[in-house]
Amino acid sequence: MTTETVTALEAQHVLQTYKRQSVVFVRGEGTRLFDADGRAYLDFISGIGVVVLGHAHPGLAAVIADQARTLVHTSNLYYHPLQGQLAARLSALSGLQRAFFCNSGTEAVEACLKFARRFWYSQGVTNRTAYVALEHGFAGRTMGALSVTANAHYRDPFGPLIPGVTFVAPDDIAGLEAAVTPSTAALIAEPIQGEGGVRPLSPEFAAAIARVTKTTGTLLIADEVQCGLGRTGHSFHYQSFGWTPDLVTVGKAIGSGIPIGAALVGEHVATQIFAGDHGTTYGGNLLSTRAALYVLAQLEALKPHIAEMGMLFEQRLQDLQRQHPLIISVRGAGLMRGLELAVDAQPVVDAALKAGLLVNRTAERVVRMLPPLTVTKTELEEAIGVLDGALASVKVKGSTVEMRA
Ligand SMILES: *Cc1c(COP(=O)(O)O)cnc(C)c1O
């Protein structure tokens, strides 16, 4: 198997919805990935914030293998020994009483959008069906999640989407107050907008969201798919704002690579949801819940490490900013970081890949970094060194950027 044979076969038979980097990873170990030619890379994107324990984690591999030998899947027709345990653990972390298990972040968003409408409908309020979402926000690509995703590039080819969604700029408090009306079922927001360019909500705007949703009774859905579960040092990033959301989405990190998601539901909402209202064949099966229980058990012990590495990461990125006028801002929290550039981020991402560091471009001008939460100080320093070189290799010419020969 070579890079050429793999890419040629994909080009023929895989639907071309992704613009992939020209590299085939065949093996991983901790923060390292190895390509088909045996070359090592430092992985600072970790499957887009998913592989939080690092690649081929021996403990996770052991519990997955053990569960695979025991029982993988039985469906949601029957009780199983692990869903209650995982739901209780998520409840302890979030303060929300119940969990609905699904297979991805998008499905968690879909579930929350449905539960929010059901909450009002169950109480005989049939006109609260609208949603408020934020500009630069991302919630997924299915019809519902896409309807509360701002990016026109993702939306426009697929209309008409769910009607009654109003987008508010994430610093426009007056706009927020105007957008939430008596017909609003719920407001959905990412505490740190990930795909939108690693943009944390300002404390003022976060406080306005809490106030407006509370005074109008509008349900608050915190989309924690990317920023949640330790990524920023908090169990959930909304906790840093003092929010008490009614619904919370969980995805990406929870299985460290085994697909699982969850919608966390406050008890006042849960009492308005009934058997048959929602469901999934795979959601929370034995294999994925076993993996998630293991991941969450590791998370608590990792928190001091995340705090320490997050602080170091921020300092080093700020050092880079002082050396490279190309960097407009260093954004994010903990181990969720973005470098906002004055130019398109792709040449920097490409140069980093060539030098053996995986990062990604989002919102055009942002270099996004989501390393495994187990990343070491040495690996952080190494990544900063590579970024330094990658930034130096692109020079600004007017508004265009080109690689130096
Ligand atoms: C990635 C993401 C989603 C979608 O999750 P998938 O696992 O891709 O379905 C939803 N919301 C946010 C904030 C995300 O970052």
The ligand as an ORCA input file, in Angstrom:
! r2SCAN-3c Opt
* xyz 0 1
  C     -17.842     19.020     15.264
  C     -18.985     19.783     15.818
  C     -20.310     19.368     15.647
  C     -20.651     18.170     14.799
  O     -20.108     16.998     15.312
  P     -19.914     15.711     14.353
  O     -19.278     14.699     15.247
  O     -19.073     16.130     13.210
  O     -21.259     15.271     13.944
  C     -21.300     20.087     16.271
  N     -21.026     21.168     17.022
  C     -19.772     21.603     17.201
  C     -19.514     22.790     18.076
  C     -18.693     20.933     16.611
  O     -17.448     21.389     16.762
*
